[in-house]
Amino acid sequence: RRGVLGGPEAIEALGEGLNRGSLWSPMRAREWRTEAAAALARIDLPEARQVLEDAAERGSFGVRKIARRVLGGMTNAE
């Protein structure tokens, strides 16, 4: 699974995956985005949370929806 180990490279790659879409397969793109957002939440670093917050604020409609759902499920233990 991606994102289990974390680190800056994983955060960057998952952020790109979260924001990538596919005109030809929107259902698959939603699955990829959901998996990327969940992996970012599991990394549990401030940088990963920032990627999710940025996506929740500035992403496309689908990205914002997924990021907000994942952020809502995270604890605010920072």
N, C-alpha and C positions, 0 to 999 in steps of 0.2 A: 504494500500500500504506500502511496505517495504521502508525504507529510508526516509520517510517524516519527522520523528522526529530526525533522526541523532544520533550522539553520537558514541563513540568508538566501542561499541558492534555492532551497525548497520554497521559501516564502515568495520569492520572485517568480518562480515557475508556476506555482499554484495561483498567484495573482493574475498571471497572464491567462491561465486556463479558466479562471473565473470570469474573465472579461471577454473571452473569445466566444464567438457565436458561429452558427452555421445556417445559412439561408436554406440549404437543401435538407437539413435534418434537425429541425428545431427541438424535437423531443430528445434526441441524443445530446444536443448541446445543453439542454436543461439538466440532463443526468450528469454530464461532465462538470457543469457549474456547481451543482449540488455537492458532488464529491469533492471538488476543489475547496468549496467553502467549509465543508465538514473537516477536511484535512487541515485547513488553516486554523480552525477552532481547536483541533487537537494539539497543534504545535504549542499553543499557550504561551506565546511570547508577545510583548507589546507591539512588535513590528507586524506580526501576523494579524493581530486585532485591528491595527491601523489599516491594513489592506482591506479587511472586511468593512470597516467603518467608511473608508473612501468609496468602496463599491456600493454600500448602502445609500450613500449620499449622491454619487455622481455616475453610477453605472446606468446601463439601459434598464428599461422597466423590469425585465426578467431578472437581471443581475441584482437590482435593488431589492426585489422581493425575496430572493434567496438569501442575500446577505443579511437582510433585516431579520429573517426567520432564524438564521443561525446565531446572530448576535443576541436575539431574544432568549435563546436557549443557553447562552454562556453565563457563567457566574461573574459577578463584578468583584472578584477577590483581589483586584490589583490595589 
